[in-house]
Amino acid sequence: MERTEKITRGTPKEVLDSSIAMGKAYMFPYYINESVWICMHDSKRAVNVFVTDVSVHGVQLSGAWYTWDEIKKNGGIYQSEFDALRSITM
């Protein structure tokens, strides 16, 4: 039976190269249960949320799904409140 496996340092280079070539390798920018700040440009505020899930097409923040395009349109996700507030003023 085949199952999902974590890519580790022990993963053969051929498997890694094959995954990249087939478009099956992804790097996700956030971890589950990570605290991040999301910008709300329409209301000029930053909100502290938790990453509850991450997918290829979007991210779930405190239970609400957002596509990557929606996040970009709203102003982005930031690791610190300062960075989030600074992006709102720009």
Order of alpha helices (4+ residues) and beta strands (2+ residues): alpha-beta-beta-beta-beta-alpha-beta-alpha
